[in-house]
């Protein structure tokens, strides 16, 4: 997870999830974060940035491991969100009473030396819009009945809690997950980052 400011009115939100666990996965994630920080300031358009990111990761992994990745660039002046979803579970955008899944982008990072077609998504932002990004451990969470914390449950959560601040939304979501899981353990790490447009 990363929050990267470009200027007073523009910033990026990034979230990634790596395949596998253990020391090798942790080392790759550390390298990935360093690569990301280096490249995102070099390439100001998202498509070129994601292409360069994939090439750098592929040189390390040779397709043995891969990452899912989402990057969103928020422009407060234009009231606009540009994004690329590279195989990541779609983040959700609450806007004007509806929840939109952010699916446009490309395939996963690090599996191919060249990415197939990349489609950049663009969404308008209005006051009160909320962007919620998370790793797939959230959707994999199950309760005692074997039911998953589904996309439908998450959308309902967004509709009921969008009036909170970004920090409050994240805390409310973690509380919701704890309540849902009950005595069941979390099968995977869960990372969440939220962003709210307040003006």
SULZISUL-V958655 format. One record per run of one state. SS is the DSSP state (2 for helix, 1 for strand, 0 for the rest). FROM is the first residue (numbers start at 1). LEN is the number of residues. If there is no record, write none. Layout:
<<SS,FROM,LEN> <SS,FROM,LEN>>
This chain:
<<0,1,1> <1,2,4> <0,6,4> <1,10,9> <0,19,3> <2,22,19> <0,41,5> <2,46,16> <0,62,5> <1,67,9> <0,76,4> <1,80,8> <0,88,4> <1,92,4> <0,96,2> <1,98,4> <0,102,3> <1,105,2> <0,107,2> <1,109,1> <0,110,11> <1,121,4> <0,125,5> <1,130,5> <0,135,2> <2,137,4> <0,141,1> <1,142,1> <0,143,5> <1,148,1> <0,149,2> <2,151,11> <0,162,4> <2,166,16> <0,182,10> <1,192,5> <0,197,3>>
